[in-house]
């Protein structure tokens, strides 16, 4: 059975293992060097301080994946837009865990009066593209050859989900 819950600080070593494995073996993260536990702790602390969600999928006492969202861009007028992230451990893929992790992110975005969720996805990541499409995300941009990893150029696709929130947006 898989349980989705808010992440805790003691989940960070397993979150780190999943993230580093993705850095080292996939194009889902455009980084070359694995992170340290201190880096993941700083990431988590920032999420908590900023009131941003971090969810984990737990299966038989082990973290199978995690999801979160954060600011899309730093300027004030982007305050109603976030960028999401969903990562699943290699041995747990193709079990529907991505859907379980994306569901509470969308719910949290609505509850926090956000209007747009952006997903930046490697152009060859068909599973992630299909996952996001299943929730109504639409491709809005395709950046050609903007990343380079594993000896090849990488395309980046932006997908977007618009929410019917906030009811009364305001400037400032």
Helices and strands as residue ranges (DSSP letters): E 2-6, G 9-11, H 12-25, H 37-49, E 54-59, E 62-71, G 76-78, E 81-88, G 90-92, H 97-111, E 116-122, H 126-134, E 138-149, E 152-162
